[in-house]
Amino acid sequence: MKKVRILHRRDKCIGCNACVEAAAHRWRISRKDGKCTLVGSIDKKGNFSVIVDADEYEANRIAAKNCPVRIISVEFN
């Protein structure tokens, strides 16, 4: 089965909630700082990433498209 990598530059997040609305199972708003958090991700110097099954591709593609600061990318791994 194909896998998908989701990347998020959290430091640039403005907390608009667009990603949460598109893919609520993968995104949350942090109560600490109001920024979005990529659920299950690993932090590498402020770049968060997670590898998920291909069935999450479409919802997260919409999340990336709707992000006003363009800090989310979704690609097949």
C-alpha positions in Angstrom: 0.0 0.0 0.0 1.2 3.5 -0.9 2.3 5.8 1.9 2.0 9.6 2.1 4.3 12.0 3.8 2.8 15.2 5.4 5.2 18.0 6.2 4.4 21.0 8.3 6.5 24.1 9.1 4.9 24.8 12.5 6.9 27.9 13.3 5.2 29.8 10.4 1.7 28.7 11.5 -0.9 31.4 12.2 -3.5 29.1 13.8 -6.2 29.7 11.2 -7.7 26.2 11.7 -8.1 25.5 8.0 -6.1 22.2 8.3 -8.2 21.1 11.2 -11.4 21.7 9.3 -10.1 19.6 6.3 -8.5 16.7 8.2 -9.6 16.8 11.9 -8.2 13.3 12.5 -4.7 14.5 11.7 -4.6 18.1 12.9 -5.3 19.8 16.3 -5.0 23.4 17.6 -2.6 23.6 20.5 -3.9 25.1 23.7 -0.4 26.3 24.6 0.2 28.6 21.6 -2.8 28.5 19.3 -0.9 27.0 16.4 -1.8 23.8 14.6 -0.2 20.5 15.4 0.3 17.6 13.1 -0.9 14.6 15.1 1.7 11.8 15.3 4.5 13.9 13.7 8.2 14.0 14.5 10.0 17.3 14.9 13.2 17.9 13.0 14.4 21.4 13.6 10.9 22.9 13.4 9.9 20.8 10.4 7.2 18.3 11.5 6.6 15.2 9.4 4.5 12.0 9.5 4.1 9.1 7.2 0.5 7.9 6.8 -1.6 5.6 4.7 -2.7 6.8 1.2 -6.3 7.0 2.4 -5.4 10.2 4.2 -4.0 11.9 1.1 -7.1 13.7 -0.1 -8.1 15.3 3.2 -4.6 16.5 3.8 -4.2 17.7 0.3 -7.2 19.9 0.9 -5.7 21.0 4.2 -2.5 22.0 2.4 -4.5 23.8 -0.3 -6.5 25.8 2.2 -3.5 26.8 4.3 -3.2 30.6 3.8 0.5 30.6 4.6 1.3 27.5 2.5 3.3 25.7 5.2 1.9 22.2 4.6 2.9 19.8 1.9 1.6 16.4 1.1 3.4 13.9 -1.2 3.5 10.2 -2.0 6.4 8.6 -0.3 
